[in-house]
Amino acid sequence: MAEIKTKPTGADVTAFLDAVPDETRRRDGHSMRALMERITGEPAVMWGPTMVGFGSKPYTNTTGTNEMFILGFSPRKADLTLYGLTNAYEEPDPLLDELGPHRLGKSCLYVKRLENVNAEVLERLVHQAWERRS
């Protein structure tokens, strides 16, 4: 059975974000870290080599029972990818209509630039996602 790669690594989050090659993505990564730390009250933790996560909870799938972060993000080359703000099994949150330019994946929210989205709406989405975590 393959080993789960998305798990806490102990790597330095600041060093990871500082090493993001694209200046905009690097700045957006630091901003998302600050926002999520403030709202969750949890420290940022590296999960795998490229994801920054906050909090954790168990989940069970075909590999058994594992842990996954509750909220997180990754400053990927094409987009800032936000995890835990959407759920593929529910209707999209109406707040997304007010967010600004974004795309949705199964459980991801993709944003090109934080400066182009409504910061207040993004904060509300993060807060709501954290509140419904249990």
Buried (B, 14 or more C-beta within 10 A) or exposed (E): EEEEEBBEBEEEBEEBBEEBEEEBBBBBBBBBBEBBBEBBEBEBBBBBEBBBBBBBEEEEEEEEEEBBBBBBBBBBEEBBBBBBBBEEEEEEBEBBEBBBEBEEEEEBBBBBBBEEBEEEBBEBBBBEBBEEEE
